[in-house]
């Protein structure tokens, strides 16, 4: 199953250039036709329809997942205030674990610390 990332607004759109070398299907919420700023529920519905993995550091998606279950799946970055490069390297280095998470039918949230 290919991984399709949808980066939340709290992550830099500039990361797409680097991440597309590792995740061919990688998008930012500001570039997919949603309102700007997009509401969390809009992002949720958009990702669900397209089987996308929401990548965020916004805990609101943790609460949405508890209310609505999954899909979509959520990758919650709990890395604190880190540089764009750090976030990119984390997503690249964790690709195997992210793939396993996407293929799992048991979990809807993966927290990266």
CORNORNOR-V926215 format. One record per residue. N is the residue number from 1. RES is the residue in one letter. PHI is phi in degrees with one decimal (none if undefined). Layout:
BEGIN
n->N res->RES phi->PHI
n->N res->RES phi->PHI
END
This chain:
BEGIN
n->1 res->X phi->none
n->2 res->X phi->-70.7
n->3 res->X phi->-94.6
n->4 res->X phi->-117.0
n->5 res->X phi->-92.7
n->6 res->X phi->-123.8
n->7 res->X phi->-78.9
n->8 res->X phi->-71.0
n->9 res->X phi->-61.5
n->10 res->X phi->-79.3
n->11 res->X phi->-113.2
n->12 res->X phi->-72.0
n->13 res->X phi->-67.4
n->14 res->X phi->-65.0
n->15 res->X phi->-65.8
n->16 res->X phi->-57.6
n->17 res->X phi->-56.9
n->18 res->X phi->-75.7
n->19 res->X phi->-67.7
n->20 res->X phi->-64.5
n->21 res->X phi->-73.2
n->22 res->X phi->-118.8
n->23 res->X phi->-127.0
n->24 res->X phi->-58.1
n->25 res->X phi->-102.0
n->26 res->X phi->-140.5
n->27 res->X phi->-136.0
n->28 res->X phi->-115.8
n->29 res->X phi->-58.0
n->30 res->X phi->-74.0
n->31 res->X phi->-113.1
n->32 res->X phi->-113.2
n->33 res->X phi->94.5
n->34 res->X phi->-80.8
n->35 res->X phi->-63.5
n->36 res->X phi->-120.4
n->37 res->X phi->-78.9
n->38 res->X phi->-77.8
n->39 res->X phi->-73.9
n->40 res->X phi->-56.4
n->41 res->X phi->-67.5
n->42 res->X phi->-65.5
n->43 res->X phi->-62.1
n->44 res->X phi->-58.0
n->45 res->X phi->-64.0
n->46 res->X phi->-61.2
n->47 res->X phi->-65.2
n->48 res->X phi->-62.6
n->49 res->X phi->-64.5
n->50 res->X phi->-114.1
n->51 res->X phi->53.2
n->52 res->X phi->-100.5
n->53 res->X phi->-95.9
n->54 res->X phi->-79.5
n->55 res->X phi->-109.1
n->56 res->X phi->-154.4
n->57 res->X phi->-118.7
n->58 res->X phi->-94.9
n->59 res->X phi->-66.8
n->60 res->X phi->-57.7
n->61 res->X phi->-71.8
n->62 res->X phi->-63.6
n->63 res->X phi->-68.9
n->64 res->X phi->-60.6
n->65 res->X phi->-63.9
n->66 res->X phi->-68.5
n->67 res->X phi->-77.1
n->68 res->X phi->-106.3
n->69 res->X phi->66.2
n->70 res->X phi->-129.2
n->71 res->X phi->-76.5
n->72 res->X phi->-80.0
n->73 res->X phi->-89.8
n->74 res->X phi->-126.1
n->75 res->X phi->-104.3
n->76 res->X phi->-97.7
n->77 res->X phi->-84.9
n->78 res->X phi->-111.0
n->79 res->X phi->-95.8
n->80 res->X phi->75.3
n->81 res->X phi->-81.6
n->82 res->X phi->-113.9
n->83 res->X phi->-71.2
n->84 res->X phi->-58.7
n->85 res->X phi->-60.9
n->86 res->X phi->-61.5
n->87 res->X phi->-62.3
n->88 res->X phi->-60.1
n->89 res->X phi->-62.6
n->90 res->X phi->-62.3
n->91 res->X phi->-65.3
n->92 res->X phi->-70.0
n->93 res->X phi->-68.0
n->94 res->X phi->-98.2
n->95 res->X phi->-57.2
n->96 res->X phi->-62.7
n->97 res->X phi->-66.9
n->98 res->X phi->-66.4
n->99 res->X phi->-62.4
n->100 res->X phi->-61.2
n->101 res->X phi->-59.7
n->102 res->X phi->-63.2
n->103 res->X phi->-82.0
n->104 res->X phi->-75.9
n->105 res->X phi->-100.2
n->106 res->X phi->-94.7
n->107 res->X phi->-122.2
n->108 res->X phi->-112.2
n->109 res->X phi->-131.7
n->110 res->X phi->-120.8
n->111 res->X phi->-100.7
n->112 res->X phi->-105.0
n->113 res->X phi->-106.9
END
